[in-house]
Amino acid sequence: MNKHVIQGLTVGGLFTIAITWIASADALAEGGLALLASMVFGLAAGLCIGGLVVANFAMLATEEKKVKKASATRPITAHAHA
C-alpha cells in the first residue's frame, strides 16, 4: 500500500507543479500581483487535481489489499433408507 501512496504523491506533485507553472507562465512577464494571483490560482488547482490523483492511487491500494475468500456451497440432502 505504501508503494501506491508514494507513487500517487509523486504523480500528484508533478501535476501540481505542471499546472502551477502553466498558470503562472502567462503572468511571468507582468510580475507583481498578477504573477502572485496566477501562482496562487495554479497552486490551488494543482493541489485539487493532485489530491484526486493521490486518492485514486490510495483506492487502488486498498482494492488490491482486499482478499476474497472462496467458499463453495453444495446442497446437502438427507435420504432416509427404509
N, C-alpha and C positions, 0 to 999 in steps of 0.2 A: 504494500500500500504506500509506503514511503517513497518508493521509486516513482509511482504515478503522481504523487503530490509534488515532488521535486520537479518532474517534467512539466507538470501543469504550471507551477510557479515560473519556470524558465520561459515557457511559451507565452504565458500571460504577461510576463515582464517585457518580452520582446514586442508584443502587441502594444503595450503601454508606451514603450519608447518610440516605436514607429508612429503611432497616432499622435503623440505629443510633438514629435519633430515635424510631421506633415502639417499639423495645425499651426505651428509657430513659424514655419518656413516663410509663409507669405508676409508675416509681420516683422520679419527679421530686419528688413531694410528700414522700416519706420522706427523701430525701437520704442522705448518708453512704455506707456501704459497699454498701447496696442499689443506690443510683444508680451507683456505680462498677462493681459487678458487672454490672448491666444494660447499661451502656455498653460494657464490655469484651466481653460476650457479643454484643451487637448489632453491634459493630465487627468481631468475628471472623466472624460470619455474613454481614455485608455484604461483607467482603473476599472471602469464598469465592464468593458469588454474583456479585459484581462481577468477580472474576477469570475466572469462567466466561463472562461476557458479553464481556470483552476477548478471551479465547481464541476465542470464536465469531466475532468480527469479524476477528481475525487469520487464522483459517482461511478466511473469506470472501475476504480479500485475496489469500491465496496461491492460492485456487481460481481467482480471476479472472486471476491472473498467468500461469497455465499456458496455453501455446499448443500446440494440437494441429495437427500437420502433416497435411494431407490427401494421401493417396497412393492413386492409382488403379492397380490392377494388372489386367492382362489376360493371359490365357494366350497364349503365343507358340508357334505350332505350325510345324513345319518340314515343307514339302512337297517331295518330290523329283520333279522333272519328268523323265520318261523320254523 
